[in-house]
């Protein structure tokens, strides 16, 4: 007998797989009746397969009790596996040795007579083989004088091997009985059906382990799956979860949550049906997450009231691609990026065609209503244009009407767009690319394409936009690209997105979005004056509590939750964290114009959601998906307009709920500009006037707002003002960020500044620190990026026209003039306050300080060719603070 294994906090678990095979001839496959001959109450489908590694448990059950120990869990598990392998080798070696020695010994006692026919020889060999087998059954007997050493040893080893197998079967049986008893005692636990890669991700989720430890059910008796379950402290059952008895054994009637994750949608729905039958019989509530990989089926189930009614449970359909798309837009608001870069619409380039790309396009359409932006443009680069068009029409026929989709062919050999395609997709500023999404379906190919696109865009001056690489797994590739994701300059950034592991978390499913949707519904009930204490049977369908609400109304609240961040951006409100809490000073829709604008956006969002769900304009008929309100907001009757306004009021009520420190603030943009040549005296004067009056006026008026410092951050006044305001706002704990307007490459900006100054000019002491003397150009070039990188939430708005590189500006001075004019127009048209250092005695060309102040004071209008506003849009002139030199 072996000594006890090292102490452990985890009890041994056993099974009875071999007995299952022994009685398979008596019970039909899938039979769940109790075993009569062995007295087991475990369904046959729940019995695990034979595990040779369990031989270690044989010795552990013979009076050995595992105690708590101080060793680490990983070390203990490694020691168990080592001992298990050693015991397995010992038993197998014993059986082989007994067989060889027994057969050899019997051949000595009963040799083949010579001469003998083939039949006689074969008969004697077979007889000796049977005698050897009899050793394992303890039935061997020899006459006196027939003993030999080989047979003596075999007669000891063979019964020992037989005893090992019997003890293993017994241990398996006892272990399964223990698992059943443990499952019977668990309540409020999580059951995971299908413990493949995604199931193991959920298994390691801390929220799944809260309360009672999880229970895992998998069809396969896989050592890796069993080990993963045991490492997480979960009970493991092997079998078909469609079997109601197995679900009952796992405690589904007492569980808090059931996560169904097999790789087959049909099987997942069958498991859901079985779980629902058990739950109804027991009468307990249950949260169910069901994996549906088919995007069309997932969408239909999400909006199907009959499906939710038939389950009579809180069912959430989990589609990895859909979940990843929502998280992508939540972390990367493309409408905000396009707006900050003075683009007039979102232009997304997608390289590859995968379920994730389709989900991204759907979510892009849902989030499209933003200020006066038209529908987004999408450029699809795929290998088979016809197949993608057909699939797009079949899966989401409304999408081409909601997005301006251009499908182009991508060469399979290179998997990278050509320079001609880059130019065709982005011919000019009106078609500037907002973002590039690469999703080929293979991580290595995606990473290679993302790197190649980033390199080609820098060479050609096109697609100066962030590149997002859709990767399935964390690893070396994600680490490589992750370093580039830290770049604050979008023209240099490559960001990995869409990791399956990140989506297989309860926070990704029941996270802020689901909580927000539920809170929005509660705000709706509160504003409507619904008495929540009234029995649900006495309330309207849309007045039910969230747990009793139909999928149609839940989907409406989720749509509002998804679009809320876009509405906030449309109202110039900045979100600092995932959780949305407004200060008491902020009221969404506080003015009539803002309320009307947000109500219009709400109606547009509702229309898009309905169209994507298959609805069409017409006389109201829910069964045929017809609705008369699928018309522009301006054409609605007043009562329906008021309904949209009420939806905005619901969102405002939610934001002002007072659930902690404010994370949502009204944005105030402060434009900073001035002359590039600044002396030490000028610098002192700038700081003095900031402190004496300008800054205090700003702080009094915007103490609870988020201040955005908007500047080209050119050497001279721009740098001095930005750094001074950042230092003073930080000292007063005022939330702020920096938006760097970059109308031309940084090297061109620094070279232009250096060309107009001498090395011994006084400016270098005002702009650069003393240790930068002799290398001011290097300091400024680095400072253009390092300063905004040091401030959370900052953004570099690359406004460089497509196709222009540093060489283009060097060879054509007029391009630099237009670039400076465009940055000046951005500040005049988009800022609330303008602070400028201006010396009236100095000259100023187009795009200079004097020129900009003329626009800001309304003396001249911004020319259309450099304006950052959409045609017909009127700019509100900023409040101007001018700092002049001392006389």
Order of alpha helices (4+ residues) and beta strands (2+ residues): alpha-alpha-alpha-alpha-alpha-beta-alpha-beta-alpha-beta-alpha-beta-alpha-beta-alpha-alpha-beta-alpha-alpha-beta-alpha-beta-alpha-alpha-beta-alpha-beta-alpha-beta-alpha-beta-alpha-alpha-alpha-alpha-beta-alpha-beta-beta-alpha-beta-alpha-alpha-beta-alpha-beta-alpha-alpha-alpha-beta-alpha-alpha-beta-alpha-beta
